[in-house]
Amino acid sequence: MTIKYDIRSMQLMSSFEKITRSKLKDFFETDDMLIFIVQPMQLRRALGPQGKNAKFLRRKFNKNIKIVEYNPNKITFIKNMIYPLKALKITEEDGIVTIKGPDRETKALLIGRNASNLRALEDAVRRYFDVKEIKVV
């Protein structure tokens, strides 16, 4: 899958790298959030001390942001994407990833209204890995 960026995305990515001094792997936008995927071992630098960089970026872009560390392991990357939510177990079989939530509230947050959070998670994971579907049980 080839990823193409528009001028606005390139500007946001450049601003992010200048402010955080971290290496960015990818960027994409959902309806209500800017999601920055940083290279492995760059998360701490991207967040800054006490989350200073993340707070500054949120004010600068006037939008919620999420900074996620990329991991070449599919399961670990999914754990990073859903953080701060916790999953009891994440398994994969035949391209279908199953996330077992600890309680109803966590499952509801993972799925979101009209499965919007789940579809956004699927789209993000599909940018890097071959996944047919993600289920929450």
Backbone as ProteinMPNN parsed JSONL, in Angstrom:
{"seq_chain_A": "MTIKYDIRSMQLMSSFEKITRSKLKDFFETDDMLIFIVQPMQLRRALGPQGKNAKFLRRKFNKNIKIVEYNPNKITFIKNMIYPLKALKITEEDGIVTIKGPDRETKALLIGRNASNLRALEDAVRRYFDVKEIKVV", "coords_chain_A": {"N_chain_A": [[0.842, -1.183, 0.0], [0.675, 2.108, -0.971], [1.429, 5.209, 0.467], [0.201, 8.433, 0.403], [0.771, 11.869, 0.886], [-0.772, 15.026, 1.526], [-0.248, 18.59, 1.076], [-0.862, 19.908, 3.488], [-0.637, 17.818, 5.362], [2.093, 17.247, 5.12], [3.136, 19.627, 6.134], [2.222, 19.523, 8.787], [3.576, 17.239, 9.665], [6.236, 18.081, 9.404], [6.293, 20.207, 11.235], [5.781, 18.772, 13.58], [8.117, 17.158, 13.787], [10.092, 19.148, 14.058], [9.371, 20.396, 16.471], [9.346, 18.281, 18.369], [11.749, 17.003, 17.953], [12.025, 14.377, 17.182], [11.977, 11.282, 15.314], [9.731, 10.778, 12.78], [7.53, 8.309, 11.59], [5.097, 8.014, 10.292], [1.985, 9.673, 9.529], [-1.421, 10.337, 10.098], [-4.866, 11.333, 9.807], [-7.844, 11.368, 11.653], [-11.4, 11.915, 12.027], [-11.545, 13.445, 14.397], [-8.973, 13.59, 15.42], [-5.384, 13.86, 15.338], [-2.958, 11.635, 14.361], [0.175, 10.572, 15.128], [2.761, 8.536, 14.153], [5.601, 7.404, 15.528], [9.086, 6.544, 15.061], [10.574, 3.446, 16.261], [11.709, 3.545, 19.648], [11.495, 6.291, 19.936], [9.405, 7.452, 21.249], [9.437, 8.526, 23.902], [11.017, 10.825, 23.57], [9.41, 12.196, 21.734], [7.087, 12.729, 23.225], [8.074, 14.325, 25.292], [9.3, 15.9, 28.365], [7.159, 15.248, 31.073], [5.041, 15.162, 29.249], [5.136, 17.517, 27.817], [5.67, 18.284, 25.107], [3.564, 17.018, 23.736], [1.319, 18.303, 24.829], [1.814, 20.929, 23.991], [1.697, 20.61, 21.185], [-0.973, 19.878, 20.9], [-2.277, 22.266, 21.594], [-1.195, 23.951, 19.63], [-2.02, 22.811, 17.127], [-4.691, 22.761, 17.597], [-6.291, 20.521, 17.999], [-7.12, 17.197, 19.078], [-4.428, 15.016, 19.794], [-2.567, 12.034, 19.115], [0.157, 10.14, 19.96], [2.015, 7.527, 18.832], [4.117, 4.728, 19.217], [5.81, 3.034, 16.703], [5.965, -0.462, 16.005], [7.483, -3.34, 14.706], [6.256, -5.73, 15.244], [3.106, -7.023, 14.96], [1.109, -7.467, 17.011], [2.174, -6.093, 19.223], [2.233, -3.526, 18.143], [-0.512, -3.045, 17.884], [-1.218, -3.052, 20.594], [0.147, -0.74, 21.346], [-1.302, 1.113, 19.844], [-3.871, 1.049, 21.028], [-3.385, 1.912, 23.577], [-4.205, 4.179, 26.187], [-5.844, 2.087, 26.945], [-6.312, -1.237, 28.127], [-5.762, -4.594, 27.127], [-6.813, -7.894, 27.74], [-5.967, -10.02, 26.252], [-4.501, -10.419, 23.066], [-4.927, -11.85, 20.026], [-4.089, -13.496, 16.908], [-5.417, -14.973, 14.031], [-5.443, -16.382, 10.928], [-5.387, -13.824, 9.669], [-7.289, -12.441, 11.089], [-7.642, -10.435, 13.78], [-8.109, -10.693, 17.221], [-9.243, -8.992, 19.986], [-9.33, -9.239, 23.382], [-11.172, -7.773, 25.76], [-10.968, -6.441, 29.132], [-13.268, -5.61, 30.502], [-16.712, -4.425, 30.166], [-16.78, -1.665, 29.72], [-14.237, -1.013, 28.689], [-14.309, -2.538, 26.336], [-16.388, -1.202, 25.024], [-15.206, 1.311, 24.637], [-13.111, 0.598, 22.938], [-14.51, -0.236, 20.676], [-16.315, 1.912, 20.048], [-18.725, 4.471, 19.032], [-20.989, 3.361, 16.624], [-19.025, 1.611, 15.732], [-16.817, 3.148, 15.107], [-14.287, 3.703, 16.307], [-13.108, 1.196, 16.189], [-12.975, 0.71, 13.414], [-11.244, 2.774, 12.686], [-8.942, 1.939, 14.018], [-8.484, -0.465, 12.636], [-7.92, 0.579, 10.066], [-5.55, 1.983, 10.603], [-3.808, -0.092, 11.399], [-3.776, -1.617, 9.092], [-2.2, -0.099, 7.43], [0.355, -0.945, 7.769], [0.399, -3.712, 8.198], [-0.824, -6.924, 7.115], [-4.059, -7.382, 7.538], [-7.223, -8.781, 7.931], [-9.497, -8.288, 9.508], [-10.448, -6.747, 12.625], [-11.503, -7.781, 15.72], [-13.438, -7.303, 18.705], [-13.837, -8.873, 21.74]], "CA_chain_A": [[0.0, 0.0, 0.0], [1.44, 3.344, -1.011], [0.835, 6.27, 1.271], [0.426, 9.746, -0.183], [0.478, 12.965, 1.801], [-1.051, 16.31, 0.913], [0.614, 19.675, 1.565], [-1.166, 20.147, 4.913], [-0.045, 16.719, 6.123], [3.54, 17.445, 5.126], [3.423, 20.732, 7.047], [2.019, 19.03, 10.153], [4.674, 16.32, 9.965], [7.445, 18.877, 9.567], [6.156, 20.915, 12.523], [5.922, 17.771, 14.641], [9.529, 16.781, 13.912], [10.86, 20.291, 14.558], [9.021, 20.642, 17.873], [9.685, 17.154, 19.244], [13.079, 16.51, 17.609], [11.957, 12.91, 17.086], [11.824, 10.799, 13.943], [8.357, 10.394, 12.497], [7.383, 7.27, 10.572], [3.86, 8.194, 9.535], [0.981, 10.573, 10.088], [-2.731, 10.345, 9.461], [-5.855, 12.126, 10.514], [-9.22, 10.888, 11.719], [-12.321, 13.043, 12.128], [-11.33, 14.285, 15.573], [-7.661, 13.393, 16.005], [-4.179, 13.731, 14.533], [-2.214, 10.493, 14.881], [1.568, 10.572, 14.703], [3.446, 7.27, 14.414], [7.035, 7.686, 15.603], [9.98, 5.401, 14.91], [10.86, 2.766, 17.53], [12.59, 4.206, 20.616], [11.371, 7.744, 19.823], [8.19, 7.909, 21.926], [9.77, 9.377, 25.054], [11.471, 12.113, 23.044], [8.269, 12.862, 21.102], [6.18, 13.226, 24.263], [8.736, 15.369, 26.057], [9.17, 15.737, 29.821], [5.784, 15.412, 31.563], [4.124, 15.322, 28.12], [5.177, 18.925, 27.413], [5.55, 18.406, 23.645], [2.217, 16.611, 23.335], [0.395, 19.385, 25.213], [2.077, 22.068, 23.114], [1.169, 20.277, 19.854], [-2.44, 19.92, 20.961], [-2.671, 23.683, 21.535], [-0.765, 24.515, 18.336], [-2.859, 22.306, 16.045], [-6.075, 22.919, 18.04], [-6.944, 19.241, 17.772], [-6.562, 16.124, 19.896], [-3.371, 14.286, 19.112], [-2.144, 10.765, 19.692], [1.502, 9.793, 19.519], [2.136, 6.081, 18.983], [5.402, 4.187, 18.795], [5.711, 1.929, 15.752], [6.661, -1.693, 16.345], [7.304, -4.269, 13.592], [5.404, -6.837, 15.685], [1.708, -6.612, 14.8], [0.39, -7.466, 18.292], [2.724, -4.994, 20.026], [1.777, -2.278, 17.535], [-1.92, -2.869, 18.256], [-1.21, -2.638, 22.007], [0.55, 0.667, 21.367], [-2.394, 1.925, 19.279], [-5.032, 1.149, 21.917], [-2.989, 2.494, 24.852], [-4.035, 3.636, 27.528], [-6.721, 0.956, 27.236], [-5.596, -2.502, 28.289], [-6.417, -5.791, 26.611], [-6.389, -9.103, 28.44], [-5.281, -10.895, 25.31], [-4.646, -10.082, 21.648], [-4.498, -12.995, 19.238], [-4.321, -13.391, 15.477], [-5.565, -16.238, 13.339], [-5.871, -16.217, 9.536], [-5.59, -12.422, 9.345], [-8.309, -11.849, 11.95], [-7.082, -10.126, 15.096], [-9.137, -10.664, 18.258], [-8.836, -8.296, 21.203], [-10.187, -9.589, 24.512], [-11.191, -6.672, 26.715], [-11.173, -6.866, 30.513], [-14.612, -5.29, 30.991], [-17.618, -3.865, 29.155], [-16.425, -0.276, 29.43], [-13.074, -1.042, 27.793], [-14.783, -3.025, 25.032], [-17.168, -0.125, 24.412], [-14.268, 2.338, 24.181], [-12.385, 0.058, 21.787], [-15.408, -0.297, 19.516], [-16.779, 3.264, 19.741], [-20.069, 4.619, 18.474], [-21.08, 2.837, 15.253], [-17.749, 0.925, 15.48], [-15.888, 4.11, 14.498], [-12.934, 3.508, 16.852], [-12.61, -0.083, 15.693], [-12.643, 0.883, 11.997], [-10.045, 3.617, 12.633], [-7.836, 1.066, 14.419], [-8.234, -1.358, 11.494], [-7.264, 1.351, 9.003], [-4.177, 2.275, 11.031], [-3.025, -1.328, 11.395], [-3.633, -2.045, 7.688], [-1.151, 0.688, 6.774], [1.636, -1.632, 7.955], [0.283, -5.161, 8.306], [-1.92, -7.561, 6.397], [-5.106, -7.739, 8.497], [-8.561, -8.8, 7.332], [-10.485, -7.714, 10.4], [-10.144, -6.731, 14.049], [-12.711, -8.021, 16.534], [-13.334, -7.101, 20.154], [-14.721, -9.811, 22.471]], "C_chain_A": [[0.89, 1.25, 0.0], [0.684, 4.429, -0.261], [1.206, 7.596, 0.631], [-0.012, 10.806, 0.821], [0.158, 14.219, 1.012], [-0.158, 17.372, 1.561], [0.394, 19.908, 3.063], [-0.535, 19.065, 5.785], [1.462, 16.878, 6.223], [3.937, 18.569, 6.09], [3.277, 20.295, 8.5], [3.158, 18.106, 10.568], [5.976, 17.079, 10.211], [7.423, 19.621, 10.9], [6.366, 19.954, 13.68], [7.393, 17.435, 14.86], [10.386, 17.913, 14.462], [10.612, 20.507, 16.058], [9.537, 19.531, 18.779], [11.12, 16.664, 19.065], [13.122, 14.977, 17.604], [11.708, 12.531, 15.636], [10.423, 10.245, 13.757], [8.337, 9.336, 11.404], [6.193, 7.56, 9.674], [2.959, 9.174, 10.261], [-0.317, 10.333, 9.35], [-3.724, 11.018, 10.376], [-7.193, 11.404, 10.497], [-10.106, 12.118, 11.869], [-11.958, 14.001, 13.257], [-9.917, 14.232, 16.137], [-6.555, 13.353, 14.947], [-3.356, 12.617, 15.158], [-0.824, 10.485, 14.256], [2.186, 9.242, 15.109], [4.94, 7.579, 14.385], [7.834, 6.397, 15.45], [10.189, 4.721, 16.272], [11.899, 3.543, 18.354], [12.525, 5.737, 20.547], [10.191, 8.307, 20.62], [8.488, 8.871, 23.062], [10.207, 10.768, 24.594], [10.29, 12.892, 22.445], [7.319, 13.455, 22.14], [6.784, 14.398, 25.031], [8.551, 15.147, 27.547], [7.766, 16.114, 30.295], [4.779, 15.687, 30.438], [4.086, 16.739, 27.571], [4.974, 19.094, 25.909], [4.144, 18.072, 23.175], [1.198, 17.703, 23.662], [0.562, 20.596, 24.301], [1.496, 21.825, 21.716], [-0.349, 20.333, 19.831], [-2.937, 21.362, 20.867], [-2.352, 24.273, 20.159], [-1.687, 24.096, 17.192], [-4.347, 22.427, 16.36], [-6.907, 21.667, 17.743], [-6.344, 18.218, 18.723], [-5.482, 15.416, 19.092], [-3.097, 12.984, 19.847], [-0.777, 10.459, 19.091], [1.714, 8.323, 19.853], [3.507, 5.646, 18.484], [5.18, 2.996, 17.862], [6.48, 0.723, 16.288], [6.434, -2.666, 15.19], [6.488, -5.512, 13.959], [3.96, -6.338, 15.7], [0.971, -6.476, 16.132], [0.867, -6.313, 19.167], [2.275, -3.65, 19.473], [0.317, -2.01, 17.899], [-2.025, -2.452, 19.721], [-0.838, -1.165, 22.124], [-0.573, 1.569, 20.858], [-3.553, 2.095, 20.258], [-4.69, 1.741, 23.284], [-3.679, 3.839, 25.035], [-4.992, 2.504, 27.882], [-5.899, -0.325, 27.296], [-6.431, -3.632, 27.696], [-5.907, -6.983, 27.412], [-5.54, -9.968, 27.525], [-5.541, -10.391, 23.89], [-4.084, -11.253, 20.862], [-4.791, -12.74, 17.761], [-4.402, -14.785, 14.874], [-6.142, -15.968, 11.958], [-6.196, -14.766, 9.187], [-6.666, -11.734, 10.158], [-7.717, -11.681, 13.343], [-8.236, -10.011, 16.087], [-8.558, -10.009, 19.507], [-9.83, -8.654, 22.295], [-10.075, -8.483, 25.546], [-11.48, -7.152, 28.12], [-12.578, -6.614, 31.045], [-15.431, -4.631, 29.884], [-17.229, -2.446, 28.751], [-15.24, -0.197, 28.46], [-13.478, -1.507, 26.403], [-15.535, -1.93, 24.294], [-16.253, 0.972, 23.877], [-13.471, 1.87, 22.969], [-13.241, 0.087, 20.525], [-15.855, 1.105, 19.099], [-18.176, 3.271, 19.153], [-20.062, 4.223, 17.004], [-19.766, 2.196, 14.797], [-16.696, 1.851, 14.87], [-14.461, 3.93, 15.014], [-12.306, 2.232, 16.305], [-12.193, 0.031, 14.23], [-11.384, 1.749, 11.845], [-8.81, 2.806, 13.011], [-7.476, 0.115, 13.277], [-7.475, -0.626, 10.388], [-5.806, 1.627, 9.344], [-3.302, 1.033, 10.949], [-2.791, -1.805, 9.964], [-2.592, -1.243, 6.924], [0.185, -0.046, 6.798], [1.553, -3.146, 7.883], [-0.906, -5.66, 7.508], [-2.939, -8.084, 7.422], [-6.453, -7.707, 7.788], [-9.542, -8.031, 8.19], [-9.93, -7.687, 11.823], [-11.461, -6.84, 14.793], [-12.427, -7.746, 17.985], [-14.33, -8.044, 20.817], [-14.577, -9.614, 23.951]], "O_chain_A": [[1.746, 1.416, 0.869], [-0.538, 4.541, -0.352], [2.376, 7.856, 0.35], [-1.023, 10.66, 1.508], [0.74, 14.458, -0.046], [0.597, 17.075, 2.487], [1.353, 20.085, 3.815], [0.038, 19.366, 6.831], [2.045, 16.668, 7.287], [4.953, 18.472, 6.778], [4.099, 20.647, 9.346], [3.646, 18.184, 11.696], [6.728, 16.748, 11.127], [8.428, 19.656, 11.611], [7.05, 20.282, 14.649], [7.864, 17.428, 15.997], [11.306, 17.672, 15.244], [11.546, 20.77, 16.815], [10.101, 19.805, 19.838], [11.649, 15.979, 19.94], [14.127, 14.369, 17.975], [11.28, 13.358, 14.831], [9.988, 9.355, 14.489], [9.047, 9.455, 10.406], [6.258, 7.38, 8.458], [3.145, 9.465, 11.443], [-0.327, 10.147, 8.133], [-3.462, 11.244, 11.558], [-7.623, 10.893, 9.463], [-9.611, 13.244, 11.84], [-12.051, 15.219, 13.101], [-9.669, 14.767, 17.217], [-6.756, 12.884, 13.827], [-3.083, 12.648, 16.358], [-0.665, 10.404, 13.038], [2.14, 8.865, 16.28], [5.481, 7.966, 13.35], [7.321, 5.302, 15.68], [10.002, 5.348, 17.314], [12.84, 4.119, 17.808], [13.423, 6.408, 21.056], [10.002, 9.523, 20.658], [7.855, 9.921, 23.168], [9.802, 11.773, 25.178], [10.187, 14.105, 22.63], [6.804, 14.558, 21.955], [6.083, 15.348, 25.378], [7.746, 14.312, 27.959], [7.253, 17.179, 29.95], [3.777, 16.369, 30.655], [3.11, 17.127, 26.928], [4.198, 19.947, 25.479], [3.592, 18.759, 22.316], [0.314, 17.991, 22.855], [-0.42, 21.213, 23.889], [0.878, 22.715, 21.132], [-0.944, 20.785, 18.852], [-3.896, 21.649, 20.152], [-3.159, 25.012, 19.596], [-2.089, 24.929, 16.38], [-5.18, 22.218, 15.479], [-8.053, 21.745, 17.302], [-5.191, 18.351, 19.133], [-5.6, 15.239, 17.88], [-3.363, 12.856, 21.042], [-0.587, 10.513, 17.876], [1.607, 7.919, 21.011], [3.995, 6.131, 17.462], [4.448, 2.065, 18.197], [7.514, 0.871, 16.94], [5.3, -2.81, 14.733], [6.077, -6.264, 13.075], [3.636, -5.357, 16.369], [0.284, -5.48, 16.36], [0.053, -5.629, 19.787], [1.97, -2.734, 20.236], [-0.05, -0.871, 18.19], [-2.835, -1.588, 20.059], [-1.438, -0.428, 22.907], [-0.773, 2.666, 21.38], [-4.157, 3.166, 20.318], [-5.589, 2.041, 24.069], [-3.73, 4.602, 24.07], [-4.96, 2.007, 29.007], [-4.903, -0.466, 26.587], [-7.66, -3.613, 27.764], [-4.72, -7.072, 27.724], [-4.545, -10.564, 27.94], [-6.655, -9.989, 23.556], [-2.914, -11.609, 21.008], [-5.616, -11.897, 17.407], [-3.58, -15.656, 15.159], [-7.219, -15.385, 11.838], [-7.173, -14.504, 8.486], [-6.936, -10.553, 9.941], [-7.342, -12.654, 13.997], [-9.221, -9.319, 15.827], [-7.517, -10.423, 20.015], [-11.028, -8.407, 22.159], [-9.015, -8.279, 26.138], [-12.163, -8.161, 28.299], [-13.035, -7.323, 31.942], [-14.916, -4.32, 28.811], [-17.335, -2.074, 27.582], [-15.253, 0.599, 27.522], [-13.042, -0.936, 25.403], [-15.353, -1.743, 23.091], [-16.488, 1.506, 22.793], [-13.186, 2.662, 22.07], [-12.751, 0.399, 19.44], [-15.782, 1.449, 17.919], [-18.738, 2.228, 18.821], [-19.228, 4.695, 16.231], [-19.433, 2.235, 13.613], [-15.783, 1.385, 14.189], [-13.516, 3.998, 14.228], [-11.115, 2.198, 15.997], [-11.152, -0.504, 13.848], [-10.553, 1.488, 10.974], [-7.752, 2.962, 12.401], [-6.298, -0.086, 12.984], [-6.505, -1.149, 9.841], [-4.93, 1.52, 8.486], [-2.168, 1.105, 10.475], [-1.726, -2.338, 9.656], [-2.145, -1.677, 5.863], [1.047, 0.197, 5.954], [2.538, -3.801, 7.542], [-1.863, -4.928, 7.256], [-2.707, -9.096, 8.083], [-6.788, -6.727, 7.123], [-10.325, -7.224, 7.688], [-9.066, -8.486, 12.184], [-12.407, -6.096, 14.533], [-11.303, -7.932, 18.45], [-15.519, -8.023, 20.501], [-15.233, -10.304, 24.732]]}, "name": "protein", "num_of_chains": 1, "seq": "MTIKYDIRSMQLMSSFEKITRSKLKDFFETDDMLIFIVQPMQLRRALGPQGKNAKFLRRKFNKNIKIVEYNPNKITFIKNMIYPLKALKITEEDGIVTIKGPDRETKALLIGRNASNLRALEDAVRRYFDVKEIKVV"}
